[in-house]
Amino acid sequence: MLHKKRITVAVVALLLIAGSLLATASNIVDQKATLSGPVTASGLVTPGTVVHEGDILVRVGTLTGAVPASRATTNGVVKEVLVTPGSKITVGDTVVRIEVGK
């Protein structure tokens, strides 16, 4: 009987720990560039902007004009923009961070 009680207490403790870890887990999603080039001022998202999946976050200049280099992969609020107009980005660079669920 004492053995069952200890196992039950251990399981409950593990569930509480796992639940608290999930509750405090970061809900920030890094958005990556899919194109390389110089960042343009037009179309550059700003912190605090509410975005939806598919919204353009960053554009880069090309020979044919400004094209989207990064789109939101989730709904949320822009927490941080890691690029500035004129900076050069490459494919895979983290350009924006979005807080999910806001």
C-alpha angles and dihedrals in degrees: 000000000000090000091055091049092053092049091049092050091048092050092048091049092050091049091051092049092048091048093051091049091052092048093053096040114124114262093194116122121200115224115212131208116250095189135043127230145083115319114243124217092228112083096013108140120227131220113273094032115136108229136187129209109285097023115138112251104172135015128198129205119249135169089270095046137268115339132181112270097175135022129188113266092194143022116263147090124304106245101174138012110203098188135063132206109282096022115126119237132187132207110287097023114137104241106166138018120214127196107220124224100023 
